[in-house]
Amino acid sequence: MREVPGIYFVDRQRGRSAAIMGVGLQVWQMCDLIQAYDGELERILIDYPNWTRRMLEAALKYRSLYPDEIEALQHNNELLAERIAAGNYPGISVVRVKNEQSAKKSR
């Protein structure tokens, strides 16, 4: 928490996890969103007006210090999404949402 102001830790079923103060998202989730926006922080701040640049930068800073931790959590989330898509969890479905930028790229 001293290394990256704006980060706090929560105990989850799978252990301790870094989260963003004021948002409730885990750092890996915020990093996923930043990646989905191709790193365009200004666009994120427009779409999420209650967030601050400082929150986004805290996630990026934490990821730069602990990339293996963040990548492992993102990978676990991808595996879970694959299991859900394969029908291993009936009643739960994966919804893929394209942001405006990626929708333009696919046209």
Secondary structure, DSSP 8 states (H G I E B T S, - for coil): --SSTTEEEEEETTEEEEEETTT--BHHHHHHHHHHTTT-HHHHHHHSTT--HHHHHHHHHHHHH-HHHHHHHHHHHHHHHHHHHTTSSTT--------HHHHHHT-
